Amino acid sequence: MHTDRIIVPLDVPTEALAIALVDRLPQVSFWKVGLELFVSCGGGILSTLKQRQKRIFLDLKFHDIPNTVAGACRAAAGYGVDLVTIHATAGKDALSLAQQAAQEGAKTAGVAPPKLIAITVLTSLSARQLAFELKIPLELPEYALEMASLAREAGLDGAVCSPQEVEQLRRICGDDFLLVCPGVRPSWAAKGDQTRSLTPAQAIQAGADYLVIGRPITAAANPEEAWERICQELAG
Ligand SMILES: O=C(O)c1cc(=O)[nH]c(=O)n1[C@@H]1O[C@H](COP(=O)(O)O)[C@@H](O)[C@H]1O
């Protein structure tokens, strides 16, 4: 079922709003807890999601020195979540130490280890910003591929990339490398700050394992209807 491959972010400022959204959309099986919600209200929401038998993407996008990201990944794994993110640009030592620590953290807590996945190039960044603001001398797709390859070499389970790069990453990284795509936009939804988007059907067709779709659903006047419309488009 394609609908099991949609992850909806709980990008809201309070636990009460997050729970209201989860309860309003019981069809959604996979939720993302990101920086806004985690910083606002801590890890309590993770227990709530687990009680409701939801899968959890804990997206805190760690980016620090190897010892610090490893500690953070050890702690994150202890929550028994399904996916955890780290920036590929933390470097290979940080990535491999983080992967090892996530395994250890899960073992100590007696839970299944999360899949640790690396952010390649944020989906809000344009090729122009990458070149002129971040001074990266490679073309954007080439740079995204380099970051995914670094993550793969470090032993990570997968990467986060825009749907526009997923076909190339799938071809080169293989089928057992998890590829998660945010920046997905149905044709009828506003792009907002996402610059490198495709529609849900195009992203799945291009090889994404999971799609992260937020505001087109959560900010819709009728979130149930928006979810249903996306599911129907994917089924078609
Ligand atoms: O790691 C992520 O999930 C992520 C990486 C990325 O490159 N771009 C990106 O948009 N995201 C997240 O995906 C979600 C996208 O939300 P919408 O733009 O509302 O669909 C947000 O929660 C972002 O934090």
PDBQT file of the ligand as one rigid body, heavy atoms in Angstrom, charges set to zero:
ROOT
HETATM    1  O1  LIG A 301      14.453  15.586   7.264  1.00  0.00    +0.000 OA
HETATM    2  C1  LIG A 301      13.392  15.997   6.795  1.00  0.00    +0.000 C 
HETATM    3  O2  LIG A 301      12.334  15.415   7.008  1.00  0.00    +0.000 OA
HETATM    4  C2  LIG A 301      13.452  17.128   5.845  1.00  0.00    +0.000 A 
HETATM    5  C3  LIG A 301      14.594  17.249   5.082  1.00  0.00    +0.000 A 
HETATM    6  C4  LIG A 301      14.617  18.141   4.007  1.00  0.00    +0.000 A 
HETATM    7  O3  LIG A 301      15.590  18.237   3.262  1.00  0.00    +0.000 OA
HETATM    8  N1  LIG A 301      13.508  18.906   3.788  1.00  0.00    +0.000 N 
HETATM    9  C5  LIG A 301      12.396  18.847   4.564  1.00  0.00    +0.000 A 
HETATM   10  O4  LIG A 301      11.420  19.542   4.274  1.00  0.00    +0.000 OA
HETATM   11  N2  LIG A 301      12.370  17.996   5.646  1.00  0.00    +0.000 N 
HETATM   12  C6  LIG A 301      11.212  17.976   6.554  1.00  0.00    +0.000 C 
HETATM   13  O5  LIG A 301      10.067  17.529   5.858  1.00  0.00    +0.000 OA
HETATM   14  C7  LIG A 301       8.911  18.253   6.258  1.00  0.00    +0.000 C 
HETATM   15  C8  LIG A 301       8.310  18.900   5.041  1.00  0.00    +0.000 C 
HETATM   16  O6  LIG A 301       7.117  19.524   5.389  1.00  0.00    +0.000 OA
HETATM   17  P1  LIG A 301       6.194  20.228   4.303  1.00  0.00    +0.000 P 
HETATM   18  O7  LIG A 301       7.056  21.168   3.539  1.00  0.00    +0.000 OA
HETATM   19  O8  LIG A 301       5.155  20.911   5.143  1.00  0.00    +0.000 OA
HETATM   20  O9  LIG A 301       5.644  19.124   3.445  1.00  0.00    +0.000 OA
HETATM   21  C9  LIG A 301       9.348  19.239   7.332  1.00  0.00    +0.000 C 
HETATM   22  O10 LIG A 301       9.039  18.678   8.593  1.00  0.00    +0.000 OA
HETATM   23  C10 LIG A 301      10.855  19.343   7.175  1.00  0.00    +0.000 C 
HETATM   24  O11 LIG A 301      11.511  19.493   8.406  1.00  0.00    +0.000 OA
ENDROOT
TORSDOF 0
